[in-house]
Amino acid sequence: MSMQDQVSNKLTTALDLEHFEILNESHMHNVPPGSESHFKVVLVSKEFEDKMPVKRHQLIYKILSDEMQGGIHALALHTYTPNEWQERQGQAPDSPDCKGGSKH
């Protein structure tokens, strides 16, 4: 199973999500072709209500602890309540361009 599929399965099983996106952004970094090490994840859930962003992220890191220790190098998390997602008009920010490695 691919890393992207593992992450998707774990998050969609562990959380009651109203919206979920996962993007493999490894191609934007200095990694071999076909890598699965850099991901952007957008999650919308009522479970995030009354939780500060750091607590939301800690919850995700706990769910993905095995993947974070063995394969994922970077994980851009965008966690929203349904109301926050509606206020953002269903849009998460774009990821910045890679500034490191030998991409330049």
N, CA, C and O of each residue as an XYZ file, in Angstrom:
416
protein
N       0.848     -1.182      0.000
C       0.000      0.000      0.000
C       0.892      1.243      0.000
O       1.889      1.303      0.719
N       0.526      2.214     -0.801
C       1.321      3.438     -0.877
C       1.203      4.231      0.426
O       0.256      4.056      1.193
N       2.181      5.101      0.658
C       2.154      5.959      1.850
C       0.914      6.849      1.825
O       0.287      7.064      2.862
N       0.556      7.365      0.655
C      -0.622      8.213      0.550
C      -1.876      7.436      0.947
O      -2.735      7.967      1.652
N      -1.986      6.200      0.506
C      -3.133      5.370      0.872
C      -3.147      5.060      2.367
O      -4.209      5.062      2.990
N      -1.978      4.793      2.945
C      -1.886      4.530      4.383
C      -2.394      5.729      5.178
O      -3.207      5.585      6.091
N      -1.903      6.909      4.818
C      -2.299      8.136      5.514
C      -3.804      8.354      5.357
O      -4.494      8.649      6.333
N      -4.306      8.210      4.147
C      -5.737      8.385      3.888
C      -6.568      7.427      4.728
O      -7.539      7.833      5.366
N      -6.186      6.159      4.725
C      -6.947      5.161      5.478
C      -6.954      5.448      6.970
O      -7.997      5.359      7.618
N      -5.806      5.789      7.511
C      -5.729      6.055      8.947
C      -6.577      7.261      9.351
O      -7.318      7.212     10.333
N      -6.459      8.343      8.580
C      -7.190      9.563      8.952
C      -8.698      9.414      8.767
O      -9.474      9.860      9.613
N      -9.110      8.799      7.685
C     -10.553      8.661      7.447
C     -11.195      7.636      8.380
O     -12.401      7.688      8.621
N     -10.410      6.722      8.898
C     -10.922      5.757      9.870
C     -10.992      6.361     11.269
O     -11.952      6.132     12.004
N      -9.971      7.133     11.632
C      -9.855      7.664     12.997
C     -10.720      8.887     13.255
O     -11.093      9.145     14.400
N     -11.045      9.643     12.215
C     -11.761     10.905     12.400
C     -13.077     10.909     11.630
O     -13.202     10.267     10.587
N     -14.044     11.634     12.153
C     -15.313     11.852     11.458
C     -15.138     13.123     10.626
O     -15.282     14.238     11.129
N     -14.828     12.934      9.352
C     -14.464     14.056      8.484
C     -15.614     14.460      7.575
O     -16.307     13.619      7.004
N     -15.796     15.770      7.456
C     -16.772     16.308      6.505
C     -16.111     16.611      5.165
O     -16.773     16.660      4.129
N     -14.793     16.814      5.203
C     -14.031     17.067      3.986
C     -12.618     16.566      4.226
O     -12.066     16.718      5.315
N     -12.036     15.960      3.186
C     -10.691     15.420      3.299
C      -9.989     15.520      1.950
O     -10.542     15.142      0.918
N      -8.766     16.035      1.976
C      -7.916     16.070      0.786
C      -6.512     15.677      1.209
O      -6.047     16.050      2.286
N      -5.852     14.930      0.360
C      -4.434     14.649      0.577
C      -3.731     14.796     -0.764
O      -4.138     14.215     -1.770
N      -2.675     15.580     -0.751
C      -1.891     15.818     -1.964
C      -0.445     15.420     -1.708
O       0.167     15.860     -0.735
N       0.089     14.595     -2.579
C       1.501     14.260     -2.517
C       2.266     15.393     -3.197
O       2.204     15.554     -4.416
N       2.979     16.165     -2.403
C       3.728     17.297     -2.923
C       5.224     17.010     -3.017
O       6.036     17.929     -3.112
N       5.575     15.742     -2.992
C       6.988     15.359     -3.041
C       7.677     15.869     -4.298
O       8.857     16.218     -4.268
N       6.939     15.911     -5.403
C       7.523     16.368     -6.664
C       8.009     17.817     -6.599
O       8.796     18.244     -7.444
N       7.545     18.571     -5.605
C       7.946     19.970     -5.451
C       9.269     20.108     -4.694
O       9.748     21.220     -4.469
N       9.854     18.975     -4.305
C      11.054     18.980     -3.466
C      12.170     18.175     -4.122
O      11.959     17.502     -5.132
N      13.334     18.253     -3.543
C      14.506     17.578     -4.073
C      14.515     16.118     -3.599
O      15.280     15.743     -2.710
N      13.658     15.318     -4.203
C      13.545     13.901     -3.866
C      13.479     13.098     -5.164
O      13.162     13.653     -6.216
N      13.770     11.813     -5.103
C      13.693     10.992     -6.321
C      12.269     10.956     -6.887
O      11.302     11.072     -6.134
N      12.138     10.798     -8.190
C      10.806     10.676     -8.799
C      10.017      9.533     -8.151
O      10.572      8.479     -7.840
N       8.733      9.759     -7.956
C       7.866      8.747     -7.363
C       7.882      8.720     -5.849
O       7.247      7.856     -5.244
N       8.588      9.640     -5.227
C       8.669      9.671     -3.761
C       7.322     10.001     -3.136
O       6.474     10.658     -3.740
N       7.155      9.531     -1.923
C       5.970      9.846     -1.114
C       6.455     10.273      0.266
O       6.340      9.527      1.238
N       6.991     11.465      0.334
C       7.577     11.942      1.583
C       7.056     13.298      2.030
O       7.263     13.680      3.182
N       6.389     14.034      1.154
C       5.886     15.374      1.460
C       4.394     15.424      1.100
O       4.016     15.228     -0.055
N       3.567     15.688      2.098
C       2.125     15.706      1.868
C       1.475     16.975      2.404
O       1.928     17.563      3.385
N       0.423     17.369      1.745
C      -0.471     18.422      2.219
C      -1.801     17.736      2.510
O      -2.349     17.037      1.658
N      -2.315     17.941      3.723
C      -3.559     17.309      4.133
C      -4.531     18.382      4.606
O      -4.189     19.225      5.436
N      -5.733     18.339      4.073
C      -6.808     19.252      4.477
C      -7.890     18.405      5.134
O      -8.404     17.458      4.538
N      -8.231     18.761      6.378
C      -9.228     18.013      7.135
C     -10.265     18.970      7.707
O      -9.916     20.001      8.283
N     -11.531     18.629      7.549
C     -12.615     19.417      8.120
C     -13.445     18.470      8.986
O     -13.957     17.457      8.511
N     -13.565     18.824     10.271
C     -14.272     17.944     11.193
C     -14.830     18.732     12.375
O     -14.230     19.704     12.833
N     -15.977     18.298     12.851
C     -16.535     18.862     14.085
C     -15.654     18.515     15.275
O     -15.707     19.188     16.304
N     -14.845     17.472     15.142
C     -13.944     17.066     16.221
C     -12.903     18.138     16.543
O     -12.274     18.086     17.600
N     -12.715     19.104     15.651
C     -11.740     20.166     15.879
C     -12.329     21.354     16.643
O     -11.602     22.259     17.052
N     -13.642     21.344     16.831
C     -14.265     22.443     17.577
C     -13.707     22.454     19.001
O     -13.485     21.405     19.606
N     -13.491     23.649     19.515
C     -12.942     23.863     20.858
C     -11.510     23.356     21.015
O     -11.049     23.157     22.138
N     -10.801     23.146     19.902
C      -9.389     22.758     19.952
C      -8.570     23.818     19.224
O      -8.896     24.219     18.107
N      -7.511     24.259     19.873
C      -6.572     25.177     19.240
C      -5.845     24.422     18.131
O      -5.767     23.194     18.170
N      -5.308     25.146     17.138
C      -4.606     24.463     16.041
C      -3.529     23.482     16.500
O      -3.398     22.404     15.920
N      -2.763     23.829     17.518
C      -1.698     22.925     17.967
C      -2.277     21.603     18.470
O      -1.683     20.550     18.240
N      -3.413     21.637     19.143
C      -4.048     20.401     19.623
C      -4.589     19.576     18.460
O      -4.556     18.346     18.503
N      -5.074     20.230     17.444
C      -5.544     19.528     16.246
C      -4.379     18.797     15.587
O      -4.496     17.632     15.206
N      -3.262     19.496     15.461
C      -2.086     18.914     14.817
C      -1.525     17.759     15.646
O      -1.114     16.738     15.096
N      -1.510     17.924     16.963
C      -1.034     16.850     17.827
C      -1.890     15.594     17.654
O      -1.368     14.479     17.675
N      -3.186     15.769     17.486
C      -4.079     14.641     17.256
C      -3.708     13.918     15.960
O      -3.657     12.689     15.926
N      -3.452     14.675     14.904
C      -3.094     14.078     13.620
C      -1.749     13.371     13.724
O      -1.595     12.257     13.224
N      -0.774     14.009     14.369
C       0.542     13.383     14.518
C       0.451     12.073     15.305
O       1.172     11.117     15.017
N      -0.432     12.037     16.290
C      -0.614     10.802     17.067
C      -1.186      9.696     16.175
O      -0.728      8.554     16.228
N      -2.170     10.030     15.367
C      -2.779      9.051     14.460
C      -1.749      8.534     13.457
O      -1.756      7.355     13.105
N      -0.872      9.414     13.005
C       0.111      9.066     11.971
C       1.516      8.847     12.541
O       2.504      9.027     11.830
N       1.611      8.466     13.797
C       2.926      8.357     14.435
C       3.854      7.392     13.703
O       5.036      7.698     13.542
N       3.366      6.249     13.260
C       4.228      5.296     12.543
C       4.734      5.887     11.233
O       5.911      5.752     10.901
N       3.855      6.534     10.498
C       4.221      7.118      9.208
C       5.203      8.281      9.385
O       6.089      8.482      8.555
N       5.043      9.039     10.464
C       5.934     10.171     10.713
C       7.344      9.687     11.070
O       8.327     10.383     10.816
N       7.434      8.501     11.656
C       8.745      7.963     12.027
C       9.394      7.190     10.889
O      10.598      6.934     10.917
N       8.610      6.820      9.900
C       9.172      5.996      8.850
C       8.656      6.315      7.472
O       7.924      5.514      6.890
N       9.014      7.459      6.936
C       8.662      7.730      5.553
C       8.232      9.152      5.257
O       8.635      9.719      4.242
N       7.432      9.732      6.114
C       6.980     11.100      5.862
C       8.034     12.071      6.376
O       8.428     12.027      7.541
N       8.475     12.934      5.494
C       9.452     13.954      5.866
C       8.754     15.268      6.226
O       9.189     15.974      7.136
N       7.674     15.595      5.515
C       6.969     16.856      5.749
C       5.471     16.630      5.604
O       5.014     15.938      4.694
N       4.724     17.226      6.515
C       3.276     17.094      6.515
C       2.667     18.473      6.773
O       2.714     18.981      7.893
N       2.101     19.066      5.735
C       1.436     20.363      5.866
C      -0.011     20.093      6.254
O      -0.779     19.543      5.466
N      -0.379     20.482      7.467
C      -1.722     20.222      7.973
C      -2.576     21.477      7.936
O      -2.167     22.544      8.394
N      -3.766     21.325      7.382
C      -4.756     22.397      7.356
C      -6.022     21.794      7.959
O      -6.739     21.030      7.314
N      -6.275     22.162      9.218
C      -7.371     21.565      9.979
C      -8.413     22.622     10.292
O      -8.088     23.684     10.823
N      -9.657     22.334      9.967
C     -10.729     23.317     10.119
C     -11.978     22.681     10.701
O     -12.248     21.497     10.502
N     -12.728     23.494     11.422
C     -14.085     23.107     11.785
C     -14.962     23.370     10.561
O     -14.536     24.078      9.648
N     -16.166     22.822     10.521
C     -17.046     23.124      9.381
C     -17.287     24.624      9.193
O     -17.325     25.103      8.060
N     -17.450     25.366     10.285
C     -17.666     26.815     10.176
C     -16.438     27.532      9.629
O     -16.562     28.433      8.799
N     -15.254     27.138     10.089
C     -14.019     27.746      9.590
C     -13.853     27.457      8.100
O     -13.439     28.330      7.338
N     -14.175     26.239      7.687
C     -14.059     25.858      6.282
C     -15.019     26.672      5.423
O     -14.674     27.101      4.322
N     -16.218     26.876      5.936
C     -17.212     27.678      5.219
C     -16.732     29.127      5.104
O     -16.883     29.749      4.052
N     -16.153     29.665      6.184
C     -15.622     31.032      6.154
C     -14.493     31.171      5.133
O     -14.315     32.236      4.541
N     -13.737     30.102      4.929
C     -12.638     30.106      3.954
C     -13.147     29.786      2.552
O     -12.364     29.697      1.606
N     -14.448     29.617      2.423
C     -15.094     29.304      1.146
C     -14.517     28.025      0.535
O     -14.349     27.917     -0.680
N     -14.218     27.057      1.417
C     -13.751     25.758      0.962
C     -12.379     25.767      0.323
O     -12.101     24.961     -0.565
N     -11.512     26.677      0.767
C     -10.180     26.800      0.172
C      -9.102     26.737      1.251
O      -9.161     27.463      2.244
N      -8.131     25.873      1.050
C      -6.942     25.843      1.898
C      -5.842     26.613      1.176
O      -5.864     26.711     -0.051
N      -4.883     27.158      1.915
C      -3.803     27.902      1.253
C      -2.927     26.992      0.396
O      -2.786     25.800      0.671
N      -2.348     27.572     -0.637
C      -1.397     26.851     -1.462
C      -0.109     26.648     -0.675
O       0.238     27.454      0.189
N       0.579     25.589     -0.977
C       1.873     25.343     -0.343
C       2.918     26.240     -0.979
O       2.870     26.502     -2.180
N       3.868     26.715     -0.173
C       4.935     27.551     -0.744
C       5.889     26.704     -1.574
O       5.955     25.484     -1.419
N       6.624     27.368     -2.453
C       7.658     26.685     -3.220
C       8.757     26.215     -2.285
O       9.027     26.838     -1.258
N       9.382     25.118     -2.648
C      10.504     24.589     -1.876
C      11.678     25.564     -1.950
O      12.029     26.033     -3.032
N      12.282     25.868     -0.806
C      13.408     26.797     -0.768
C      14.733     26.100     -0.467
O      15.783     26.743     -0.471
N      14.696     24.808     -0.210
C      15.909     24.103      0.190
C      16.408     23.145     -0.846
O      15.904     23.092     -1.967
N      17.419     22.376     -0.454
C      17.969     21.351     -1.318
C      18.649     21.936     -2.539
O      19.080     23.089     -2.537
N      18.738     21.133     -3.570
C      19.414     21.582     -4.785
C      18.415     21.937     -5.887
O      18.748     21.871     -7.071
N      17.198     22.313     -5.504
C      16.181     22.723     -6.465
C      16.590     24.026     -7.145
O      16.116     24.320     -8.242
N      17.462     24.810     -6.514
C      17.818     26.136     -7.038
C      19.144     26.094     -7.717
O      19.613     27.114     -8.222
